[in-house]
Amino acid sequence: MVNEKRLVNSFMELVKIDSVSREEATVAEYLITKLKKIGLEVEVDNAGKKVKSTSGNIIARFKGNRNNIPAILFSAHMDTVSPGRSIQPVLKDGKIFSAGDTILGGDDKAGIAIILETLHLITENNILSGDIEIVFTICEEVGLLGAKNLDLSKLKAKMGFILDSEGDPGEIIVSAPFHNAIEFTFLGKAAHSGAVPEKGINAIQVSGYALSRMQLGRIDKETTSNIGTISGGKATNIVPDKVVLKGEVRSRNEEKLEFQTAELIRICEKTAREFKAKVEIKVNREYDGYNFSEKKEIIKTALLAANKIQLTSVFDASGGGSDVNVLNKKGLTSVDLGIGMKNVHTVDEYIHVKNLIKSTEYLVSLIQTVASGDI
């Protein structure tokens, strides 16, 4: 049923279009043309203006051929990470790679290509379906900004399937973390390091002591903690009076997230007092997590659709966030699906053609399962 040649060509065309975060306009124009040609109603929202991108989110609507069926959403993001310019895809032995000096961009243009092929199939074969809504977001890679600025009042769907996981087709992400971003600004006292160092308070030293006391990395199976950047100091002959540490805490358990965040704060405040320094602290909730049981309707739907095409289902928990986290927080129940992209965000990225095909078959099965009313 899947047109392999069209699917592969679509994916390879997509990855050749530069669309690093905040520069999605060209790929958006390409997709708008494709979606309208298939027969969808298309609009672009104003999220781009809010986050300084060249495009907004694409929202497209496919009118189903059966009434009284719940609308469902399929989504993927248009932006890619760097190095993501002038990508040259290479097809060899059933796999698609980049030429080796860039990423491939399967994250997440594989998801987009799969959705496009699914739309072709349901129109060409008059497959039974309710209404389908498509959202292609911007700026996912730089903080889920497109999803955060998506107006859900524009959508009817109450169930969303996002194609943005490295797992093989059949993987269902049933749990993803809460995420706090943290910034610690240590304030010491400047002084000449050769003449009167004793008059200064070395903010780098203070932050170093604080770092030595922190538990970082893997805290437990649900929780991680990291300090990712350090900046400060002006010159080697000045006792530094300011250092900024930026980091994060993630956990699929919100209580653990807040405990670990509070522990880092306690350590920094205690260390600053000991050195008679000060510390300013900012904590920002980047996104909320979610935890779904097998009894949840969206999970039962995903399982049944996989079973109908003899696709092995696997439940997995993620350590990272995606547009799914944002959509769930906003009230649109969503899950992330594995599409088989590998080594994403590296020049070694690749995807098997068979995974593009299997994922397309899975989306068609999801549409048919919802339309059948079997859940």
N, C-alpha and C positions, 0 to 999 in steps of 0.2 A: 504493500500500500504506500509506504513512504517512498518518495522520489529522491533516491540517494544522490543523484547527480545535482539536482536542484538544491538540495539541502547543503551539500558540500560547497557548491558554488556560492550560495548565499552567505555561508559562514566566512569563506575566504574573501569575498567582496567586503564584508563588514569589517574584518580585521585590518584590511588595507586602508580604511578610512581613519585618519587620526582623530582621537577623541579623548585625550587626556583630560582629567578633571577640570571643569570650568571651560572646556573648549569642545562642547558636544554639538555645536550647531550643524556642522556638516553631516555627521551621521544622523542627526535628527531629521534633517531635510530628506536624506535618503530613505529613512524609515517612514516618514509621512507619505512620500510618494508610493512606497511599497504597500502600505496599509490601505491607502485610498484605492489603489488598483485592485486589491483583493475585495474591496467593498465595504470597508469599515468607515465609520464616522470618526474623525480625528480632530483633536484640539491640543494646543500647547498651553500649559498654565503659566503663571507669572513667577514660579519659583526661581527661575534664572535671575530675574532682577533682584530678588532678595539675597541671593548668595553669590552674585557677581559672576554668573556663568553666561555663556553665549546662547544658551537655550534653556527653556523650561522643561518640565516633565511632559512627556507625551502621554495623552490619555485617549485611548481608542475604544470604540464600541462595536461589537458584532451582534447583529440581531439574530437570535436563534429562530429555529423553525418550529419550536414547540412552546406554547404559552404555559404559564403556571409552573415553570421550572426555576429554581433559585439561580440567580446570576452568579458566576464565579469569576475570579480574577486570576490572570497570569501576569507575572512581572519579572523584569530583569533590568539591570542598570546599563546605561550607555557609556559611562566613563571608564577609562582604564588608568593604570598606574604607569609610571615611567620605568625604563625606557620604552615608550610606546608610540614613537613616531616612525613613519616609513616602514611599517611592518611588512615583511614579505613572507607569506605563509608557504610552507612546503608540504606536499602530500607524498608520503612514502610508506609503503607496507601497511596501509590501513590506518596510519596516524597522520595528524597534521601538526607540524612544528612551525616555529619561526625559523628564519635563516640563521639564528644564533646570536645576533647582536641586539635583539630586542625581546621583549615579552611577546607572546602570541596574541594575547587579548581574548582568550577563551573566557576569561573572567571579565566581562560577562557576556561577550558577544556570542558565545555558544548558546547561552540561554535565549538570546534574541533570535538567533537562527532557528532554534527549535520551535519557538512560538510562531514564527512566520510560516514554517513548514506545516505546523499543525493547522493554522488558519487556511492554508491552501487545501489541505486534505479534507477538512470538514465542508468547505464550499464545493469542491470538485466532486465529492462523493455524497453530498446531501446527507451528511451524518446527523442523526438526531441530537439536538442540543437546545439548551436554553440560551439566554443572553450571555455573552462572554465579554469581559472588560479586560483591556490590556493597558498596563502602565509600564513605560520605559523611563526610568528615573535618571536624574543627573547627580553628579557629585556624591555617589555612594562611597567612593574610596577616600574621601576627605571629611568623613563625619556623618554619613547618611543624610546629607543636607537636602537632597531632593525629596526623599520620603518625609523628612521632618516638616517640609513646607508644602506637602501634598494636601489638598483640601478634599477630605473624604466625603464631603457632601456632594461631590461630583460623581460619586460611585454608588451603585446599587448593591454590589456584591457584599456578602457577609462572610465569604470564605475565599482565601487567597493562597495561591501556590507560587512561590518565588523560586526561580531556577538559578541558584547561586551558591552551590556547594560542591566541593571537590569529590565527594563520595560518588560511588558508582550509581547508575540509575537503579532506583528502588530504595536508596537511602532516604530516610525521613528524619530531619532534625527536630526532635521532640523537646529539646531543652537548649537554651542559650543564656549567656550570663547577663547580669546587671553590671554596669560599668561606671565607676567614678573616676574622673580625671582630677588629679591633685597637683597643686603648685605650691611649693614652699619657697618663700623669699627670706633668706637669712640676712639680717642687717647688723653689721659690726660697726667698727669705727676706723676711719682711714688715718694713717700716720706714715711718716717717712720710714721705710723699712730699715735704713741704715743708721739714721740719726736717732730716732726715738721710737723704735718698734714697740716698746713697752706701753706706749700711749695708745696703741691701736688695739682693735679686736678683730682678729682675722676671720672673716666670714667663711672663707674656704675651709679653714681648719674646723670651724664650728659645724659646717655642713658635713665634713668628712667624718667627724665623730658621730653625728646623727646617722649617717649612712652605715657606719660600722655596727650600729645597734639594730638596724632594721632587718627583719626577715623578708627576703625578696625571692622571687622565682615562684616555684610551685609550693603553695601553702598546704593544700590538700587536693583531693580529686576534683573539687568544685571551684577552687579559689586560687588565683594568682595575684602577684604583686610585683610592680616594677618601677624603678626610677630610670627614665630613658634619656634625659638630657640634663646637663649641668652647664651653667653659663655664669660668668662673673670675673671680676678682676679687671684692672686697667693697665697696670704696668708692673714689672718685677720689683721696682723700688717703692711701691706703695702697698701698705697693708690693705688688703681688699676689704671694702666695707659692705659689699653686696654680692650675694650668690643666689641664683635661682635654680631650684631642682624641680623638674617636671616629671610626673609619673602617673601611675594608674593602679587601680585595684579592680579586679573582675571576680565575680562569683555567681554561680547559678543559684546560690542561696543568699537572699537579701540580708539576712541577719549576719551572716559571715562577712558579707561585703562591708557592712557598716562597722562591724567589730574590727576588721583589719584596717579600714580607713582610720578609725579612731585610734588604733594602736600606733600607726605612723604619725598621726598628729601628736599623740602623747609624747613619743620619743623626741620629736623635733622641738616641742615646747620645753621639755625637760632639759634637753641639751642646750638650748638657747639660754635658759636661766642660769645654768651652770657656768657659762662663759660670759654672763652679763651682756649677752646680745639679745636681739629681738628676732622673732620670726612672724611673718605674715603668711596666712594660709588661705588658699582658695580651693574649694571642692565643687565640682560640677558633675551632675548626673548626666552622662553622655546618652545613655539609653537604659531602659528597663529590660529585665530578662523575662523569660517565660518557661514554664514547665507543663507539658501536656501529658495526660494519661492516655492509654490505649482506648479508653471509653469515649474520648472526645470525638465529636462527629467528624471533624476534619481528618482525624487520624484513621477512623474507621473507613472513611471514604477513600483515603489514600491506599489503605491496605487492600480493600476490595478491588479497586482499580488495578493494582499490581497483580493480584491473584488472577484476575480475568485474562491477563496476558502472560501468565506463568513467569512473572518477574519476582525474584526473591526480594522480600522487604527486609530492611535492616533499620532498627531504631538507633539513633546516635545523638550524642550531646555535643554541642559546639563550645569552643572556648572563645569564639569571636562573635562580634555582632554583625548584623546585616539589616537590610530594609525590613526584614521580618520583625525584628524587635520593635521598630517604630510603628509598623502597621498594627501589631498586636496591642501596643499601648494606646493607640488611637481608636481601637475597638473593632478593627477588621481582623478576625481570626485567621492567622496565616501560618504556614510552615515553609521551611526551606527544603528543597529537593536536591538530591545529588544528581549531577549530570555528567560526571566522569572527567572533568578537567583535572590535569595533574601539574604539579610544580608551578602553581600560579605565582605571579609576581616575580618570576625569575626568567632568565633567558633560556632555561631548559623546559619551559612550559610546553605541553602538548595535550592533544585529546584524540582518542580513538574515534574513528568514523562510526563504529558500531555503537558507541555511547550516544552519539548524536541521534542515531536511528532509534535506539531503544527509548531514549527520553521523549522523542516525538510520539512514538507508539504509546508511551505512558500518558502523555497529555491527552491524546485522543481517547484513551480508556477512561481517564478522569472525567472528560466531558460526557461520555456515554453513561458512565456510572451515575453521575448527578442527574442526567436526563431521565434515566430509567426509574429513579425513585426507589432504588433498592435499599438505600440507607434509612 
